[in-house]
Amino acid sequence: MNGGVIVWRVKLSKRVYGSPCASEYHGLAELVQQVRADRYLMIEFGYEQNGPTTIYEDNEATIKVAQNPRSYDRMKGTETSDHIVREAIELGEIRLEHIRSQDNIADIMTKPLPEASHTKHTNSLLKEKSK
């Protein structure tokens, strides 16, 4: 909100996925549910939601699946609840934007990184916090 992250959570899935794309898509569906709840809460507080909420995704295949029903049909084992992603895009509630993996600050919270990347992301977080 106002340029800052309001939800940042990592949760280990209990399910095994057949591909990184399927795993990312399921995680995206969970995030979209959180974003929708937050948007409705902000409306209740009197803050009009002008335009979609941007979600940064580093997996291009996941973005393509979310935006193209034909891609989705080929992905096996995707749960019906994951359709929430496409619905939120169609309703203008969210917008997916690709972010290069090397620019994805969230990676510092989800995986071991080489020292240079770790330092870069740490400095980015500290810089943003001090603004």
LODO-157493 format. One record per atom (N, C-alpha, C): y negated, x, z negated; chain; atom name; residue in one letter. Coordinates in Angstrom, 2 decimals, m for minus. Example, Ala and Ser with C-alpha at 12.3 -4.5 7.8 and 13.67 -1.06 7.14 Angstrom:
2
+---------+---------+---------+------+------+------+
!       Y !       X !       Z ! unit ! site ! code !
+---------+---------+---------+------+------+------+
!    5.69 !   13.19 !   m7.80 !    A !    N !    A !
!    4.50 !   12.30 !   m7.80 !    A !   CA !    A !
!    3.30 !   13.20 !   m7.80 !    A !    C !    A !
!    2.25 !   12.85 !   m7.08 !    A !    N !    S !
!    1.06 !   13.67 !   m7.14 !    A !   CA !    S !
!   m0.03 !   12.90 !   m7.87 !    A !    C !    S !
+---------+---------+---------+------+------+------+
This chain:
131
+---------+---------+---------+------+------+------+
!       Y !       X !       Z ! unit ! site ! code !
+---------+---------+---------+------+------+------+
!    1.17 !    0.85 !    0.00 !    A !    N !    M !
!    0.00 !    0.00 !    0.00 !    A !   CA !    M !
!   m1.23 !    0.90 !    0.00 !    A !    C !    M !
!   m2.19 !    0.57 !    0.83 !    A !    N !    N !
!   m3.38 !    1.42 !    0.97 !    A !   CA !    N !
!   m3.01 !    2.85 !    1.31 !    A !    C !    N !
!   m1.99 !    3.01 !    2.17 !    A !    N !    G !
!   m1.58 !    4.33 !    2.61 !    A !   CA !    G !
!   m0.51 !    4.97 !    1.75 !    A !    C !    G !
!   m0.08 !    4.29 !    0.69 !    A !    N !    G !
!    0.93 !    4.87 !   m0.20 !    A !   CA !    G !
!    2.25 !    4.14 !   m0.14 !    A !    C !    G !
!    3.29 !    4.84 !   m0.50 !    A !    N !    V !
!    4.63 !    4.27 !   m0.52 !    A !   CA !    V !
!    4.76 !    3.38 !   m1.74 !    A !    C !    V !
!    5.30 !    2.18 !   m1.57 !    A !    N !    I !
!    5.51 !    1.31 !   m2.72 !    A !   CA !    I !
!    6.99 !    1.12 !   m3.03 !    A !    C !    I !
!    7.86 !    1.42 !   m2.09 !    A !    N !    V !
!    9.29 !    1.34 !   m2.33 !    A !   CA !    V !
!    9.91 !    2.61 !   m1.78 !    A !    C !    V !
!   10.61 !    3.32 !   m2.64 !    A !    N !    W !
!   11.28 !    4.54 !   m2.20 !    A !   CA !    W !
!   12.55 !    4.65 !   m3.01 !    A !    C !    W !
!   13.66 !    4.28 !   m2.41 !    A !    N !    R !
!   14.91 !    4.20 !   m3.15 !    A !   CA !    R !
!   16.05 !    4.74 !   m2.31 !    A !    C !    R !
!   16.93 !    5.47 !   m2.94 !    A !    N !    V !
!   18.14 !    5.95 !   m2.29 !    A !   CA !    V !
!   19.31 !    5.36 !   m3.05 !    A !    C !    V !
!   20.24 !    4.77 !   m2.31 !    A !    N !    K !
!   21.39 !    4.15 !   m2.94 !    A !   CA !    K !
!   22.63 !    4.52 !   m2.14 !    A !    C !    K !
!   23.63 !    5.02 !   m2.81 !    A !    N !    L !
!   24.87 !    5.39 !   m2.16 !    A !   CA !    L !
!   25.66 !    4.13 !   m1.80 !    A !    C !    L !
!   26.01 !    4.02 !   m0.53 !    A !    N !    S !
!   26.76 !    2.86 !   m0.07 !    A !   CA !    S !
!   28.22 !    2.97 !   m0.49 !    A !    C !    S !
!   28.81 !    1.86 !   m0.84 !    A !    N !    K !
!   30.22 !    1.83 !   m1.20 !    A !   CA !    K !
!   31.09 !    1.57 !    0.02 !    A !    C !    K !
!   30.45 !    1.40 !    1.14 !    A !    N !    R !
!   31.16 !    1.07 !    2.37 !    A !   CA !    R !
!   31.21 !    2.28 !    3.30 !    A !    C !    R !
!   32.27 !    2.39 !    4.08 !    A !    N !    V !
!   32.41 !    3.45 !    5.06 !    A !   CA !    V !
!   32.02 !    2.88 !    6.42 !    A !    C !    V !
!   31.14 !    3.56 !    7.13 !    A !    N !    Y !
!   30.68 !    3.10 !    8.44 !    A !   CA !    Y !
!   31.26 !    3.98 !    9.53 !    A !    C !    Y !
!   31.41 !    3.41 !   10.71 !    A !    N !    G !
!   32.01 !    4.12 !   11.83 !    A !   CA !    G !
!   31.07 !    5.08 !   12.54 !    A !    C !    G !
!   29.79 !    4.97 !   12.24 !    A !    N !    S !
!   28.83 !    5.85 !   12.91 !    A !   CA !    S !
!   27.57 !    5.97 !   12.07 !    A !    C !    S !
!   26.81 !    7.04 !   12.28 !    A !    N !    P !
!   25.53 !    7.15 !   11.58 !    A !   CA !    P !
!   24.61 !    5.98 !   11.91 !    A !    C !    P !
!   24.66 !    5.50 !   13.14 !    A !    N !    C !
!   23.81 !    4.38 !   13.55 !    A !   CA !    C !
!   24.14 !    3.13 !   12.74 !    A !    C !    C !
!   25.43 !    2.84 !   12.57 !    A !    N !    A !
!   25.83 !    1.65 !   11.81 !    A !   CA !    A !
!   25.38 !    1.77 !   10.36 !    A !    C !    A !
!   25.50 !    2.95 !    9.80 !    A !    N !    S !
!   25.08 !    3.18 !    8.43 !    A !   CA !    S !
!   23.56 !    3.01 !    8.28 !    A !    C !    S !
!   22.82 !    3.61 !    9.20 !    A !    N !    E !
!   21.36 !    3.49 !    9.18 !    A !   CA !    E !
!   20.92 !    2.04 !    9.37 !    A !    C !    E !
!   21.62 !    1.33 !   10.25 !    A !    N !    Y !
!   21.24 !   m0.06 !   10.54 !    A !   CA !    Y !
!   21.45 !   m0.94 !    9.30 !    A !    C !    Y !
!   22.53 !   m0.70 !    8.60 !    A !    N !    H !
!   22.79 !   m1.47 !    7.38 !    A !   CA !    H !
!   21.71 !   m1.16 !    6.34 !    A !    C !    H !
!   21.37 !    0.11 !    6.19 !    A !    N !    G !
!   20.31 !    0.49 !    5.26 !    A !   CA !    G !
!   18.97 !   m0.12 !    5.65 !    A !    C !    G !
!   18.72 !   m0.18 !    6.94 !    A !    N !    L !
!   17.50 !   m0.80 !    7.45 !    A !   CA !    L !
!   17.46 !   m2.28 !    7.10 !    A !    C !    L !
!   18.60 !   m2.95 !    7.22 !    A !    N !    A !
!   18.67 !   m4.38 !    6.87 !    A !   CA !    A !
!   18.33 !   m4.60 !    5.40 !    A !    C !    A !
!   18.82 !   m3.72 !    4.54 !    A !    N !    E !
!   18.49 !   m3.83 !    3.11 !    A !   CA !    E !
!   16.99 !   m3.61 !    2.89 !    A !    C !    E !
!   16.43 !   m2.64 !    3.58 !    A !    N !    L !
!   15.00 !   m2.37 !    3.45 !    A !   CA !    L !
!   14.17 !   m3.55 !    3.94 !    A !    C !    L !
!   14.57 !   m4.16 !    5.04 !    A !    N !    V !
!   13.83 !   m5.30 !    5.58 !    A !   CA !    V !
!   13.83 !   m6.45 !    4.57 !    A !    C !    V !
!   14.92 !   m6.66 !    3.87 !    A !    N !    Q !
!   14.94 !   m7.70 !    2.84 !    A !   CA !    Q !
!   13.91 !   m7.39 !    1.75 !    A !    C !    Q !
!   13.80 !   m6.12 !    1.36 !    A !    N !    Q !
!   12.83 !   m5.71 !    0.35 !    A !   CA !    Q !
!   11.40 !   m5.89 !    0.87 !    A !    C !    Q !
!   11.17 !   m5.50 !    2.11 !    A !    N !    V !
!    9.84 !   m5.63 !    2.71 !    A !   CA !    V !
!    9.43 !   m7.09 !    2.78 !    A !    C !    V !
!   10.35 !   m7.95 !    3.19 !    A !    N !    R !
!   10.03 !   m9.37 !    3.26 !    A !   CA !    R !
!    9.66 !   m9.92 !    1.88 !    A !    C !    R !
!   10.43 !   m9.56 !    0.87 !    A !    N !    A !
!   10.13 !  m10.02 !   m0.49 !    A !   CA !    A !
!    8.76 !   m9.53 !   m0.93 !    A !    C !    A !
!    8.44 !   m8.28 !   m0.64 !    A !    N !    D !
!    7.14 !   m7.72 !   m1.02 !    A !   CA !    D !
!    5.99 !   m8.39 !   m0.27 !    A !    C !    D !
!    6.22 !   m8.69 !    1.01 !    A !    N !    R !
!    5.18 !   m9.37 !    1.78 !    A !   CA !    R !
!    4.89 !  m10.76 !    1.20 !    A !    C !    R !
!    5.96 !  m11.50 !    0.86 !    A !    N !    Y !
!    5.78 !  m12.83 !    0.29 !    A !   CA !    Y !
!    5.09 !  m12.75 !   m1.07 !    A !    C !    Y !
!    5.41 !  m11.74 !   m1.85 !    A !    N !    L !
!    4.77 !  m11.53 !   m3.15 !    A !   CA !    L !
!    3.27 !  m11.27 !   m2.96 !    A !    C !    L !
!    2.93 !  m10.44 !   m1.98 !    A !    N !    M !
!    1.53 !  m10.14 !   m1.73 !    A !   CA !    M !
!    0.77 !  m11.40 !   m1.29 !    A !    C !    M !
!    1.42 !  m12.26 !   m0.53 !    A !    N !    I !
!    0.80 !  m13.53 !   m0.14 !    A !   CA !    I !
!    0.54 !  m14.38 !   m1.38 !    A !    C !    I !
!    1.51 !  m14.40 !   m2.29 !    A !    N !    E !
!    1.33 !  m15.16 !   m3.54 !    A !   CA !    E !
!    0.15 !  m14.62 !   m4.35 !    A !    C !    E !
!   m0.10 !  m13.32 !   m4.28 !    A !    N !    F !
!   m1.23 !  m12.71 !   m4.99 !    A !   CA !    F !
!   m2.54 !  m12.90 !   m4.25 !    A !    C !    F !
!   m2.48 !  m13.50 !   m3.05 !    A !    N !    G !
!   m3.69 !  m13.78 !   m2.30 !    A !   CA !    G !
!   m4.04 !  m12.74 !   m1.24 !    A !    C !    G !
!   m3.12 !  m11.83 !   m0.95 !    A !    N !    Y !
!   m3.36 !  m10.82 !    0.08 !    A !   CA !    Y !
!   m2.69 !  m11.27 !    1.38 !    A !    C !    Y !
!   m3.51 !  m11.67 !    2.34 !    A !    N !    E !
!   m3.01 !  m12.10 !    3.63 !    A !   CA !    E !
!   m2.32 !  m10.93 !    4.33 !    A !    C !    E !
!   m1.22 !  m11.22 !    5.00 !    A !    N !    Q !
!   m0.47 !  m10.19 !    5.71 !    A !   CA !    Q !
!   m0.88 !  m10.21 !    7.18 !    A !    C !    Q !
!   m1.76 !   m9.30 !    7.53 !    A !    N !    N !
!   m2.27 !   m9.21 !    8.90 !    A !   CA !    N !
!   m1.45 !   m8.19 !    9.67 !    A !    C !    N !
!   m0.55 !   m8.67 !   10.48 !    A !    N !    G !
!    0.27 !   m7.77 !   11.28 !    A !   CA !    G !
!    1.54 !   m7.35 !   10.56 !    A !    C !    G !
!    2.41 !   m6.68 !   11.30 !    A !    N !    P !
!    3.71 !   m6.30 !   10.76 !    A !   CA !    P !
!    3.62 !   m5.09 !    9.81 !    A !    C !    P !
!    4.62 !   m4.97 !    8.96 !    A !    N !    T !
!    4.77 !   m3.79 !    8.11 !    A !   CA !    T !
!    5.52 !   m2.74 !    8.93 !    A !    C !    T !
!    4.99 !   m1.53 !    8.97 !    A !    N !    T !
!    5.63 !   m0.45 !    9.73 !    A !   CA !    T !
!    6.73 !    0.19 !    8.90 !    A !    C !    T !
!    7.90 !    0.32 !    9.52 !    A !    N !    I !
!    9.02 !    1.03 !    8.92 !    A !   CA !    I !
!    9.32 !    2.23 !    9.81 !    A !    C !    I !
!    9.32 !    3.41 !    9.20 !    A !    N !    Y !
!    9.60 !    4.63 !    9.95 !    A !   CA !    Y !
!   11.10 !    4.91 !    9.92 !    A !    C !    Y !
!   11.67 !    5.13 !   11.09 !    A !    N !    E !
!   13.11 !    5.34 !   11.23 !    A !   CA !    E !
!   13.33 !    6.59 !   12.08 !    A !    C !    E !
!   14.19 !    7.50 !   11.59 !    A !    N !    D !
!   14.41 !    8.74 !   12.33 !    A !   CA !    D !
!   15.62 !    8.69 !   13.26 !    A !    C !    D !
!   16.34 !    7.59 !   13.29 !    A !    N !    N !
!   17.51 !    7.45 !   14.15 !    A !   CA !    N !
!   17.14 !    6.54 !   15.33 !    A !    C !    N !
!   16.98 !    7.14 !   16.49 !    A !    N !    E !
!   16.55 !    6.37 !   17.67 !    A !   CA !    E !
!   17.57 !    5.32 !   18.08 !    A !    C !    E !
!   18.86 !    5.59 !   17.89 !    A !    N !    A !
!   19.89 !    4.61 !   18.23 !    A !   CA !    A !
!   19.74 !    3.36 !   17.36 !    A !    C !    A !
!   19.38 !    3.55 !   16.11 !    A !    N !    T !
!   19.18 !    2.41 !   15.20 !    A !   CA !    T !
!   18.02 !    1.55 !   15.69 !    A !    C !    T !
!   16.96 !    2.17 !   16.12 !    A !    N !    I !
!   15.81 !    1.42 !   16.64 !    A !   CA !    I !
!   16.21 !    0.64 !   17.88 !    A !    C !    I !
!   16.97 !    1.26 !   18.78 !    A !    N !    K !
!   17.40 !    0.57 !   20.00 !    A !   CA !    K !
!   18.30 !   m0.62 !   19.68 !    A !    C !    K !
!   19.20 !   m0.45 !   18.71 !    A !    N !    V !
!   20.08 !   m1.56 !   18.33 !    A !   CA !    V !
!   19.25 !   m2.71 !   17.76 !    A !    C !    V !
!   18.25 !   m2.38 !   16.95 !    A !    N !    A !
!   17.41 !   m3.41 !   16.34 !    A !   CA !    A !
!   16.60 !   m4.17 !   17.38 !    A !    C !    A !
!   16.23 !   m3.51 !   18.44 !    A !    N !    Q !
!   15.35 !   m4.13 !   19.43 !    A !   CA !    Q !
!   16.07 !   m4.68 !   20.64 !    A !    C !    Q !
!   17.38 !   m4.42 !   20.76 !    A !    N !    N !
!   18.11 !   m4.83 !   21.96 !    A !   CA !    N !
!   19.43 !   m5.50 !   21.57 !    A !    C !    N !
!   19.54 !   m6.81 !   21.75 !    A !    N !    P !
!   20.78 !   m7.52 !   21.38 !    A !   CA !    P !
!   22.04 !   m6.97 !   22.05 !    A !    C !    P !
!   21.93 !   m6.45 !   23.26 !    A !    N !    R !
!   23.11 !   m5.92 !   23.95 !    A !   CA !    R !
!   23.66 !   m4.69 !   23.23 !    A !    C !    R !
!   22.78 !   m3.84 !   22.74 !    A !    N !    S !
!   23.23 !   m2.67 !   21.99 !    A !   CA !    S !
!   23.94 !   m3.10 !   20.73 !    A !    C !    S !
!   23.42 !   m4.12 !   20.09 !    A !    N !    Y !
!   23.98 !   m4.61 !   18.83 !    A !   CA !    Y !
!   25.40 !   m5.11 !   19.02 !    A !    C !    Y !
!   25.66 !   m5.80 !   20.12 !    A !    N !    D !
!   26.98 !   m6.37 !   20.37 !    A !   CA !    D !
!   28.05 !   m5.29 !   20.48 !    A !    C !    D !
!   27.68 !   m4.08 !   20.88 !    A !    N !    R !
!   28.66 !   m3.02 !   21.03 !    A !   CA !    R !
!   28.97 !   m2.32 !   19.71 !    A !    C !    R !
!   28.17 !   m2.55 !   18.68 !    A !    N !    M !
!   28.36 !   m1.87 !   17.41 !    A !   CA !    M !
!   29.35 !   m2.67 !   16.56 !    A !    C !    M !
!   30.51 !   m2.11 !   16.32 !    A !    N !    K !
!   31.56 !   m2.80 !   15.59 !    A !   CA !    K !
!   31.29 !   m2.76 !   14.08 !    A !    C !    K !
!   31.73 !   m3.78 !   13.38 !    A !    N !    G !
!   31.67 !   m3.79 !   11.93 !    A !   CA !    G !
!   30.30 !   m4.05 !   11.35 !    A !    C !    G !
!   29.38 !   m4.55 !   12.14 !    A !    N !    T !
!   28.05 !   m4.84 !   11.63 !    A !   CA !    T !
!   28.08 !   m6.23 !   11.02 !    A !    C !    T !
!   27.54 !   m6.32 !    9.82 !    A !    N !    E !
!   27.58 !   m7.58 !    9.09 !    A !   CA !    E !
!   26.54 !   m8.56 !    9.62 !    A !    C !    E !
!   26.82 !   m9.83 !    9.45 !    A !    N !    T !
!   25.90 !  m10.87 !    9.88 !    A !   CA !    T !
!   24.55 !  m10.73 !    9.19 !    A !    C !    T !
!   24.56 !  m10.30 !    7.93 !    A !    N !    S !
!   23.30 !  m10.16 !    7.19 !    A !   CA !    S !
!   22.38 !   m9.13 !    7.83 !    A !    C !    S !
!   22.95 !   m8.24 !    8.63 !    A !    N !    D !
!   22.13 !   m7.22 !    9.28 !    A !   CA !    D !
!   21.26 !   m7.80 !   10.40 !    A !    C !    D !
!   21.53 !   m9.04 !   10.81 !    A !    N !    H !
!   20.70 !   m9.67 !   11.84 !    A !   CA !    H !
!   19.27 !   m9.88 !   11.35 !    A !    C !    H !
!   19.05 !   m9.75 !   10.07 !    A !    N !    I !
!   17.73 !   m9.92 !    9.48 !    A !   CA !    I !
!   16.72 !   m8.95 !   10.11 !    A !    C !    I !
!   17.18 !   m7.80 !   10.55 !    A !    N !    V !
!   16.29 !   m6.80 !   11.15 !    A !   CA !    V !
!   15.68 !   m7.36 !   12.43 !    A !    C !    V !
!   16.52 !   m7.84 !   13.32 !    A !    N !    R !
!   16.02 !   m8.38 !   14.59 !    A !   CA !    R !
!   15.13 !   m9.59 !   14.36 !    A !    C !    R !
!   15.51 !  m10.45 !   13.42 !    A !    N !    E !
!   14.71 !  m11.63 !   13.12 !    A !   CA !    E !
!   13.32 !  m11.23 !   12.62 !    A !    C !    E !
!   13.25 !  m10.25 !   11.74 !    A !    N !    A !
!   11.96 !   m9.81 !   11.20 !    A !   CA !    A !
!   11.08 !   m9.20 !   12.29 !    A !    C !    A !
!   11.68 !   m8.51 !   13.24 !    A !    N !    I !
!   10.92 !   m7.96 !   14.37 !    A !   CA !    I !
!   10.37 !   m9.10 !   15.22 !    A !    C !    I !
!   11.23 !  m10.06 !   15.54 !    A !    N !    E !
!   10.82 !  m11.19 !   16.38 !    A !   CA !    E !
!    9.73 !  m12.03 !   15.73 !    A !    C !    E !
!    9.76 !  m12.15 !   14.39 !    A !    N !    L !
!    8.75 !  m12.92 !   13.67 !    A !   CA !    L !
!    7.46 !  m12.12 !   13.42 !    A !    C !    L !
!    7.47 !  m10.86 !   13.81 !    A !    N !    G !
!    6.28 !  m10.03 !   13.62 !    A !   CA !    G !
!    6.07 !   m9.58 !   12.18 !    A !    C !    G !
!    7.14 !   m9.59 !   11.39 !    A !    N !    E !
!    7.03 !   m9.16 !   10.00 !    A !   CA !    E !
!    7.15 !   m7.65 !    9.85 !    A !    C !    E !
!    7.94 !   m7.03 !   10.72 !    A !    N !    I !
!    8.09 !   m5.58 !   10.68 !    A !   CA !    I !
!    7.92 !   m4.99 !   12.07 !    A !    C !    I !
!    7.64 !   m3.72 !   12.08 !    A !    N !    R !
!    7.55 !   m2.93 !   13.32 !    A !   CA !    R !
!    8.27 !   m1.63 !   13.03 !    A !    C !    R !
!    9.19 !   m1.25 !   13.90 !    A !    N !    L !
!    9.90 !    0.01 !   13.74 !    A !   CA !    L !
!    9.18 !    1.09 !   14.52 !    A !    C !    L !
!    9.01 !    2.24 !   13.89 !    A !    N !    E !
!    8.37 !    3.37 !   14.55 !    A !   CA !    E !
!    9.24 !    4.60 !   14.33 !    A !    C !    E !
!    9.50 !    5.31 !   15.42 !    A !    N !    H !
!   10.33 !    6.51 !   15.32 !    A !   CA !    H !
!    9.54 !    7.63 !   14.66 !    A !    C !    H !
!   10.21 !    8.34 !   13.76 !    A !    N !    I !
!    9.63 !    9.53 !   13.15 !    A !   CA !    I !
!   10.64 !   10.66 !   13.35 !    A !    C !    I !
!   10.16 !   11.79 !   13.81 !    A !    N !    R !
!   11.06 !   12.93 !   14.02 !    A !   CA !    R !
!   11.64 !   13.37 !   12.68 !    A !    C !    R !
!   12.91 !   13.75 !   12.69 !    A !    N !    S !
!   13.58 !   14.15 !   11.45 !    A !   CA !    S !
!   12.82 !   15.24 !   10.71 !    A !    C !    S !
!   12.26 !   16.19 !   11.46 !    A !    N !    Q !
!   11.54 !   17.28 !   10.79 !    A !   CA !    Q !
!   10.25 !   16.81 !   10.14 !    A !    C !    Q !
!    9.78 !   15.61 !   10.48 !    A !    N !    D !
!    8.56 !   15.06 !    9.88 !    A !   CA !    D !
!    8.86 !   13.97 !    8.85 !    A !    C !    D !
!   10.12 !   13.70 !    8.61 !    A !    N !    N !
!   10.52 !   12.62 !    7.72 !    A !   CA !    N !
!   10.54 !   13.10 !    6.27 !    A !    C !    N !
!    9.47 !   12.83 !    5.55 !    A !    N !    I !
!    9.34 !   13.29 !    4.18 !    A !   CA !    I !
!   10.44 !   12.73 !    3.29 !    A !    C !    I !
!   10.96 !   11.56 !    3.62 !    A !    N !    A !
!   12.01 !   10.94 !    2.80 !    A !   CA !    A !
!   13.27 !   11.80 !    2.76 !    A !    C !    A !
!   13.47 !   12.67 !    3.73 !    A !    N !    D !
!   14.67 !   13.51 !    3.75 !    A !   CA !    D !
!   14.79 !   14.38 !    2.50 !    A !    C !    D !
!   13.67 !   14.72 !    1.88 !    A !    N !    I !
!   13.72 !   15.54 !    0.68 !    A !   CA !    I !
!   14.47 !   14.83 !   m0.44 !    A !    C !    I !
!   14.50 !   13.49 !   m0.39 !    A !    N !    M !
!   15.17 !   12.70 !   m1.42 !    A !   CA !    M !
!   16.62 !   12.36 !   m1.07 !    A !    C !    M !
!   17.03 !   12.60 !    0.17 !    A !    N !    T !
!   18.33 !   12.11 !    0.60 !    A !   CA !    T !
!   19.33 !   13.17 !    1.02 !    A !    C !    T !
!   18.87 !   14.42 !    1.22 !    A !    N !    K !
!   19.81 !   15.43 !    1.71 !    A !   CA !    K !
!   19.32 !   16.82 !    1.37 !    A !    C !    K !
!   20.25 !   17.77 !    1.33 !    A !    N !    P !
!   19.81 !   19.15 !    1.12 !    A !   CA !    P !
!   19.10 !   19.65 !    2.38 !    A !    C !    P !
!   18.01 !   20.36 !    2.19 !    A !    N !    L !
!   17.21 !   20.84 !    3.31 !    A !   CA !    L !
!   17.09 !   22.36 !    3.26 !    A !    C !    L !
!   16.87 !   22.98 !    4.42 !    A !    N !    P !
!   16.55 !   24.41 !    4.42 !    A !   CA !    P !
!   15.27 !   24.64 !    3.61 !    A !    C !    P !
!   15.11 !   25.82 !    3.10 !    A !    N !    E !
!   13.97 !   26.11 !    2.22 !    A !   CA !    E !
!   12.62 !   25.77 !    2.87 !    A !    C !    E !
!   12.46 !   26.10 !    4.14 !    A !    N !    A !
!   11.18 !   25.85 !    4.81 !    A !   CA !    A !
!   10.88 !   24.35 !    4.87 !    A !    C !    A !
!   11.88 !   23.54 !    5.20 !    A !    N !    S !
!   11.67 !   22.09 !    5.27 !    A !   CA !    S !
!   11.40 !   21.52 !    3.88 !    A !    C !    S !
!   12.14 !   22.01 !    2.90 !    A !    N !    H !
!   11.94 !   21.53 !    1.53 !    A !   CA !    H !
!   10.52 !   21.81 !    1.07 !    A !    C !    H !
!   10.05 !   23.01 !    1.31 !    A !    N !    T !
!    8.69 !   23.40 !    0.91 !    A !   CA !    T !
!    7.65 !   22.56 !    1.65 !    A !    C !    T !
!    7.86 !   22.35 !    2.95 !    A !    N !    K !
!    6.93 !   21.54 !    3.75 !    A !   CA !    K !
!    6.81 !   20.12 !    3.19 !    A !    C !    K !
!    7.95 !   19.50 !    2.92 !    A !    N !    H !
!    7.94 !   18.12 !    2.42 !    A !   CA !    H !
!    7.39 !   18.03 !    1.00 !    A !    C !    H !
!    7.72 !   19.02 !    0.16 !    A !    N !    T !
!    7.17 !   19.04 !   m1.20 !    A !   CA !    T !
!    5.66 !   19.12 !   m1.15 !    A !    C !    T !
!    5.14 !   20.01 !   m0.31 !    A !    N !    N !
!    3.69 !   20.15 !   m0.18 !    A !   CA !    N !
!    3.05 !   18.87 !    0.35 !    A !    C !    N !
!    3.74 !   18.19 !    1.27 !    A !    N !    S !
!    3.22 !   16.92 !    1.80 !    A !   CA !    S !
!    3.13 !   15.87 !    0.71 !    A !    C !    S !
!    4.15 !   15.80 !   m0.13 !    A !    N !    L !
!    4.14 !   14.82 !   m1.23 !    A !   CA !    L !
!    3.03 !   15.14 !   m2.21 !    A !    C !    L !
!    2.86 !   16.40 !   m2.56 !    A !    N !    L !
!    1.82 !   16.78 !   m3.51 !    A !   CA !    L !
!    0.43 !   16.55 !   m2.93 !    A !    C !    L !
!    0.27 !   16.81 !   m1.65 !    A !    N !    K !
!   m1.01 !   16.60 !   m0.97 !    A !   CA !    K !
!   m1.38 !   15.12 !   m0.97 !    A !    C !    K !
!   m0.39 !   14.25 !   m0.65 !    A !    N !    E !
!   m0.63 !   12.80 !   m0.60 !    A !   CA !    E !
!   m0.96 !   12.28 !   m1.99 !    A !    C !    E !
!   m0.28 !   12.78 !   m3.02 !    A !    N !    K !
!   m0.49 !   12.28 !   m4.37 !    A !   CA !    K !
!   m1.89 !   12.61 !   m4.88 !    A !    C !    K !
!   m2.44 !   13.76 !   m4.46 !    A !    N !    S !
!   m3.73 !   14.19 !   m4.97 !    A !   CA !    S !
!   m4.90 !   13.50 !   m4.29 !    A !    C !    S !
!   m4.65 !   12.73 !   m3.24 !    A !    N !    K !
!   m5.76 !   12.06 !   m2.52 !    A !   CA !    K !
!   m6.37 !   10.96 !   m3.35 !    A !    C !    K !
+---------+---------+---------+------+------+------+
